[in-house]
Amino acid sequence: MGREAETDDSGMDAIQRRLMFDDECILVDEHDNVVGHESKYNCHLMEKIEKENLLHRAFSVFLFNSKYELLLQQRSTTKVTFPLVWTNTCCSHPLYRQSELIQEKFLGVRNAAQRKLLDELGIPPEHLPVEDFIPVGRMLYKAPSDGKWGEHELDYLLFIVRDVAVNPNPEEVAGVMYVNRGELEELLRKADAGVDGVKISPWFRLVVDNFLMKWWDHVEKGTLREAADMETIHKLT
């Protein structure tokens, strides 16, 4: 599908349209071997995901401050997938480019995370050194957003503890907030009950339900590197 498809998405925000067609995601198999690349647009079309089993590499950043509160973001209204949904600090994709394909020590994914934290939340790279991102696990999941769009990702879960100044990009982020465990649980209760229109991203909910609280313990204890498991790919589809 080429750029002519843009005419079929006239309601799409211009910046999101450019990213959807210009960004090339990394296609992988279920063992995380690189098998090719494809536009962000095609990678998020449920029709192509289902017909061609397109699976792309992604990352989810969980940034904690020195009080061990987790920074959440609400995705902007212009997002093609999951607009106005609350999720973890930053969620995106390493791109099919040399700096973000580096496998050693997961440096490519860390480089991508540093890039997107600047793009989305205005955090300068020098405030988030790539060596400070701790890859703690990988999960594979599939989630439809609506009738047309969805996700099928092999997601790297990256944790970092830093006090940072945040300057959200309104094209990417509608809101941000730090939460402690109790505040996160209250947010989840609201989402489950449909209160105040609160919605939680499916990938964040999978992390919360399967991993987050035990990893949060390790964040507070300073033992997260010892708890990391980058060998296993957790299939949570």
Backbone hydrogen bonds, N-H to C=O, Kabsch-Sander energy under -0.5 kcal/mol:
donor,donor_aa,acceptor,acceptor_aa,energy
5,A,2,G,-1.8
6,E,3,R,-2.3
7,T,4,E,-1.2
8,D,5,A,-1.8
9,D,6,E,-2.0
10,S,7,T,-0.6
12,M,9,D,-2.1
17,R,13,D,-2.8
18,R,14,A,-2.2
19,L,15,I,-2.3
20,M,16,Q,-2.5
21,F,17,R,-1.7
22,D,18,R,-2.9
23,D,19,L,-1.8
25,C,23,D,-0.6
25,C,38,E,-2.6
26,I,94,P,-0.8
27,L,25,C,-0.7
27,L,36,G,-2.1
28,V,55,L,-2.4
29,D,33,N,-1.7
32,D,29,D,-2.2
35,V,27,L,-2.7
36,G,27,L,-1.1
38,E,25,C,-1.6
40,K,23,D,-2.2
41,Y,20,M,-2.8
43,C,39,S,-2.3
44,H,40,K,-0.9
44,H,41,Y,-1.1
45,L,42,N,-1.1
46,M,44,H,-0.7
46,M,148,K,-2.7
49,I,45,L,-2.6
50,E,46,M,-2.8
51,K,47,E,-2.4
52,E,48,K,-2.7
53,N,49,I,-1.0
54,L,48,K,-0.7
56,H,152,H,-2.0
57,R,26,I,-2.4
58,A,154,L,-2.4
59,F,92,S,-2.4
60,S,156,Y,-3.0
61,V,90,C,-3.3
62,F,158,L,-2.7
63,L,61,V,-0.5
64,F,62,F,-0.5
64,F,160,I,-2.6
65,N,69,E,-2.0
68,Y,65,N,-2.2
70,L,179,V,-2.6
71,L,63,L,-2.7
72,L,70,L,-0.6
72,L,177,M,-3.2
73,Q,87,T,-1.8
74,Q,175,G,-3.2
75,R,73,Q,-0.6
75,R,85,V,-2.5
76,S,172,E,-2.0
79,K,76,S,-1.2
84,L,75,R,-1.3
84,L,76,S,-0.6
85,V,82,F,-1.2
86,W,199,K,-3.0
87,T,73,Q,-2.6
89,T,61,V,-0.6
90,C,61,V,-1.2
92,S,59,F,-1.9
96,Y,24,E,-2.8
97,R,95,L,-2.4
100,E,97,R,-1.4
101,L,97,R,-0.6
101,L,98,Q,-1.2
106,F,103,Q,-2.6
107,L,104,E,-1.9
108,G,102,I,-2.6
110,R,106,F,-2.0
111,N,107,L,-2.9
112,A,108,G,-2.0
113,A,109,V,-2.2
114,Q,110,R,-2.3
115,R,111,N,-2.1
116,K,112,A,-2.5
117,L,113,A,-2.1
118,L,114,Q,-1.2
119,D,115,R,-2.1
120,E,116,K,-3.2
121,L,117,L,-1.4
122,G,118,L,-1.4
123,I,117,L,-1.8
127,H,124,P,-1.9
128,L,125,P,-1.7
132,D,129,P,-2.0
133,F,129,P,-0.5
133,F,130,V,-1.2
134,I,159,F,-3.3
136,V,134,I,-0.5
136,V,157,L,-2.8
137,G,157,L,-0.9
138,R,232,T,-0.6
139,M,155,D,-2.1
140,L,234,H,-3.1
141,Y,153,E,-2.1
143,A,151,E,-2.8
145,S,149,W,-2.7
146,D,149,W,-1.7
150,G,44,H,-1.8
151,E,143,A,-2.8
153,E,141,Y,-1.8
154,L,56,H,-2.4
155,D,139,M,-3.2
155,D,153,E,-0.7
156,Y,58,A,-2.4
157,L,137,G,-2.7
158,L,60,S,-2.7
158,L,156,Y,-0.7
159,F,134,I,-2.5
160,I,62,F,-2.0
162,R,64,F,-2.2
162,R,160,I,-0.6
164,V,162,R,-0.7
167,N,121,L,-3.3
169,N,120,E,-3.0
172,E,169,N,-2.1
173,V,169,N,-2.9
174,A,74,Q,-3.4
175,G,74,Q,-1.2
177,M,72,L,-1.8
179,V,70,L,-2.2
184,L,180,N,-2.2
185,E,181,R,-2.5
186,E,182,G,-1.9
187,L,183,E,-2.0
188,L,184,L,-2.4
189,R,185,E,-2.0
190,K,186,E,-2.2
191,A,187,L,-2.1
192,D,188,L,-2.6
193,A,189,R,-2.0
194,G,190,K,-0.9
194,G,191,A,-0.6
195,V,190,K,-2.5
197,G,194,G,-0.6
198,V,195,V,-2.0
201,S,86,W,-2.6
205,R,201,S,-2.3
206,L,202,P,-2.0
207,V,203,W,-1.9
208,V,204,F,-2.8
209,D,205,R,-2.8
210,N,206,L,-1.7
211,F,207,V,-3.0
212,L,207,V,-2.7
213,M,208,V,-0.6
214,K,211,F,-0.6
215,W,211,F,-2.0
216,W,212,L,-2.8
217,D,213,M,-1.7
218,H,214,K,-1.4
219,V,215,W,-2.2
220,E,216,W,-2.1
221,K,217,D,-1.7
222,G,218,H,-1.2
223,T,218,H,-2.0
224,L,218,H,-0.7
227,A,223,T,-1.2
228,A,224,L,-1.0
228,A,225,R,-0.5
229,D,136,V,-2.4
234,H,138,R,-2.5
234,H,232,T,-0.6
235,K,233,I,-0.6
236,L,140,L,-3.1
236,L,234,H,-0.9
